[in-house]
């Protein structure tokens, strides 16, 4: 996941197009095949995590309405909004 300092602007939106792990090895191989890559030529530095873990990270640093807005195989658009303070 992209490392960043959380946006401090209330109501601000953070979007991250992220590479996430496939739920099964077969789906991972299909994703690689779509990109013209084999298991043997795959970049060994790719250490992928599941989608829910990455969504939880956004929640833990204060984002709300966190969700995956789009996903195709191992590519996912993660989005969260910085909450506005309640007016007094």
DRENTOR-396117 format. One line per 10 residues: number of its first residue (from 1); their letters; for each residue x, y, z of N, C-alpha, C. Coordinates in Angstrom, 1 decimal, always signed. Last residue first. Layout:
<atoms>
NUM	a	X/Y/Z/X/Y/Z/X/Y/Z  ... .
</atoms>
This chain:
<atoms>
88	xxxxxxxxxx	-20.5/+22.4/+16.7/-21.0/+22.5/+18.0/-22.1/+23.5/+18.1  -20.2/+19.9/+14.1/-20.3/+21.3/+14.5/-21.0/+21.4/+15.9  -17.9/+17.4/+13.9/-19.3/+17.7/+14.2/-19.3/+19.2/+14.6  -15.4/+17.5/+11.3/-15.8/+17.5/+12.7/-17.3/+17.9/+12.8  -15.5/+15.2/+8.5/-15.6/+16.6/+9.0/-16.0/+16.5/+10.5  -13.2/+12.5/+7.8/-14.5/+13.0/+8.3/-14.4/+14.5/+8.7  -11.9/+11.7/+4.7/-11.5/+12.3/+6.1/-12.8/+12.9/+6.6  -12.7/+8.7/+3.0/-12.9/+10.2/+3.2/-12.5/+10.6/+4.6  -11.3/+6.4/+0.7/-11.7/+6.8/+2.0/-11.8/+8.3/+2.1  -10.8/+3.7/-1.6/-11.2/+5.1/-1.3/-11.6/+5.3/+0.1 .
78	xxxxxxxxxx	-9.1/+1.8/-3.9/-9.4/+1.9/-2.5/-9.7/+3.4/-2.2  -9.3/-0.2/-6.6/-9.4/+1.3/-6.2/-9.9/+1.4/-4.8  -7.2/-2.8/-7.5/-8.4/-2.4/-6.7/-8.2/-0.9/-6.5  -6.2/-5.7/-9.3/-6.1/-4.2/-9.2/-7.4/-3.7/-8.5  -6.4/-8.3/-9.7/-5.5/-7.9/-8.6/-5.4/-6.4/-8.5  -9.5/-8.2/-11.1/-8.5/-9.2/-10.7/-7.7/-8.7/-9.5  -10.6/-5.1/-10.6/-10.4/-6.1/-11.7/-9.2/-7.0/-11.3  -12.7/-3.0/-8.8/-11.7/-4.1/-8.8/-11.7/-4.9/-10.0  -13.8/-0.1/-7.1/-13.6/-0.8/-8.4/-12.5/-1.9/-8.2  -14.0/+0.8/-4.5/-15.0/+1.3/-5.5/-14.9/+0.6/-6.9 .
68	xxxxxxxxxx	-13.9/-0.4/-1.4/-13.3/-0.7/-2.7/-14.3/-0.3/-3.8  -14.0/+2.0/+1.3/-14.5/+0.9/+0.5/-13.7/+0.7/-0.8  -14.8/+4.0/+4.0/-13.8/+3.3/+3.3/-14.4/+2.1/+2.5  -16.1/+5.9/+5.6/-16.7/+5.5/+4.3/-15.7/+4.8/+3.4  -13.1/+7.4/+6.9/-14.5/+6.8/+7.0/-15.0/+6.6/+5.6  -9.8/+7.3/+8.3/-10.7/+7.5/+7.2/-12.0/+6.9/+7.4  -8.0/+6.8/+10.4/-9.0/+7.9/+10.6/-9.9/+8.1/+9.4  -6.4/+4.7/+10.4/-5.7/+6.0/+10.4/-6.8/+7.2/+10.2  -8.1/+2.6/+10.2/-7.3/+2.7/+11.5/-6.6/+4.1/+11.5  -9.1/+2.7/+7.6/-10.0/+3.0/+8.8/-9.2/+3.3/+10.0 .
58	xxxxxxxxxx	-6.8/+1.9/+6.2/-7.4/+3.3/+6.0/-8.3/+3.7/+7.2  -6.5/-0.7/+7.2/-5.5/+0.3/+7.4/-6.0/+1.7/+7.3  -8.8/-1.9/+6.0/-8.8/-1.7/+7.5/-7.7/-0.7/+7.9  -8.0/-2.0/+3.4/-9.2/-1.2/+3.7/-9.1/-0.9/+5.2  -6.0/-4.0/+3.7/-5.7/-2.6/+3.2/-6.8/-1.6/+3.5  -7.5/-6.2/+4.5/-6.4/-5.7/+5.3/-6.1/-4.2/+5.0  -9.2/-6.6/+2.2/-9.8/-6.1/+3.5/-8.7/-5.6/+4.5  -7.4/-7.4/+0.2/-8.1/-6.2/+0.1/-8.6/-5.7/+1.4  -4.2/-8.9/+1.2/-5.6/-9.0/+0.8/-6.3/-7.6/+0.9  -1.0/-8.0/-0.3/-1.9/-8.3/+0.9/-3.4/-8.3/+0.4 .
48	xxxxxxxxxx	+2.0/-9.0/-1.8/+0.7/-8.5/-1.9/-0.1/-8.9/-0.6  +4.9/-8.2/-2.8/+4.4/-8.8/-1.5/+3.0/-8.3/-1.3  +7.1/-8.3/-5.3/+5.7/-8.1/-5.1/+5.2/-8.9/-3.8  +9.6/-9.2/-5.8/+9.5/-8.2/-4.8/+8.0/-7.8/-4.5  +9.6/-11.0/-7.9/+9.6/-11.6/-6.6/+9.5/-10.5/-5.5  +7.7/-10.7/-10.7/+8.6/-9.9/-9.9/+8.5/-10.4/-8.4  +7.5/-13.6/-12.8/+6.9/-12.6/-11.9/+7.9/-11.9/-11.0  +8.5/-15.6/-14.3/+9.1/-14.2/-14.6/+8.4/-13.1/-13.7  +7.2/-17.8/-13.4/+8.7/-17.8/-13.4/+9.3/-16.4/-13.6  +4.6/-17.3/-13.9/+5.0/-17.4/-12.5/+6.5/-17.3/-12.4 .
38	xxxxxxxxxx	+4.6/-14.9/-16.6/+4.5/-16.2/-16.0/+4.9/-16.2/-14.6  +2.7/-12.3/-18.2/+3.7/-12.7/-17.3/+3.5/-14.1/-16.8  +0.7/-11.0/-19.6/+1.8/-11.6/-20.4/+3.0/-12.0/-19.5  -1.5/-10.3/-18.2/-0.5/-9.3/-18.4/+0.7/-9.8/-19.2  -3.0/-12.6/-18.1/-3.6/-11.4/-18.8/-2.5/-10.3/-19.0  -1.2/-14.1/-16.5/-1.4/-14.5/-17.9/-2.0/-13.3/-18.7  -1.7/-12.9/-14.0/-0.4/-12.8/-14.6/-0.5/-13.1/-16.1  -4.4/-13.8/-13.7/-4.0/-12.3/-13.7/-2.7/-12.1/-14.4  -4.0/-16.5/-13.6/-4.8/-15.9/-14.6/-4.5/-14.5/-14.8  -2.6/-16.8/-11.2/-1.9/-17.2/-12.5/-2.7/-16.6/-13.6 .
28	xxxxxxxxxx	-4.5/-15.9/-9.4/-3.3/-15.1/-9.5/-2.6/-15.5/-10.8  -6.4/-17.9/-9.7/-6.8/-16.6/-10.1/-5.5/-15.7/-10.3  -4.9/-20.0/-8.5/-5.4/-20.1/-9.9/-5.7/-18.7/-10.5  -4.6/-19.2/-5.8/-3.4/-19.3/-6.7/-3.8/-19.3/-8.2  -7.2/-16.8/-4.8/-6.7/-18.2/-5.0/-5.4/-18.2/-5.9  -7.6/-14.1/-4.5/-8.1/-15.0/-3.4/-7.6/-16.5/-3.6  -4.7/-12.0/-5.1/-5.8/-12.8/-5.6/-6.3/-13.8/-4.5  -3.7/-9.0/-3.4/-3.6/-10.4/-3.7/-4.8/-11.0/-4.2  -3.5/-5.8/-5.2/-3.9/-6.7/-4.1/-3.8/-8.2/-4.4  -2.4/-2.7/-6.0/-2.3/-4.1/-6.4/-2.5/-5.0/-5.1 .
18	xxxxxxxxxx	-4.5/+0.2/-6.2/-3.6/-0.7/-5.5/-3.6/-2.1/-6.1  -5.1/+3.4/-6.3/-5.2/+2.3/-7.2/-4.1/+1.3/-6.7  -6.6/+5.3/-3.9/-5.4/+4.6/-4.2/-5.7/+3.4/-5.1  -7.8/+8.4/-2.7/-8.0/+7.3/-3.6/-6.7/+6.7/-3.9  -9.3/+10.3/-0.2/-8.1/+9.7/-0.6/-8.4/+8.5/-1.5  -10.8/+13.5/+0.2/-11.0/+12.1/-0.2/-9.6/+11.6/-0.6  -11.8/+15.7/+2.9/-10.9/+15.3/+1.8/-11.1/+13.8/+1.5  -13.2/+16.3/+5.2/-14.0/+16.0/+3.9/-13.2/+15.6/+2.7  -10.6/+18.1/+6.5/-11.9/+17.5/+6.7/-12.7/+17.4/+5.4  -7.3/+17.6/+5.8/-8.4/+18.4/+5.3/-9.7/+17.7/+5.6 .
8	xxxxxxxx	-5.2/+15.9/+6.2/-5.8/+16.6/+7.4/-7.0/+17.5/+7.0  -4.4/+12.8/+5.1/-4.9/+14.1/+4.7/-5.5/+14.7/+5.9  -1.7/+11.0/+6.4/-3.1/+11.1/+6.3/-3.5/+12.6/+6.0  +1.1/+10.5/+4.5/+0.7/+11.2/+5.7/-0.8/+11.5/+5.5  +1.7/+7.2/+3.1/+1.4/+8.7/+3.0/+1.1/+9.2/+4.4  +2.4/+4.5/+1.0/+2.6/+5.1/+2.4/+2.4/+6.6/+2.2  +0.4/+2.2/-0.7/+1.1/+3.5/-0.7/+1.2/+4.1/+0.7  +0.8/-1.2/+0.0/+0.0/+0.0/+0.0/+0.9/+1.2/+0.0 .
</atoms>
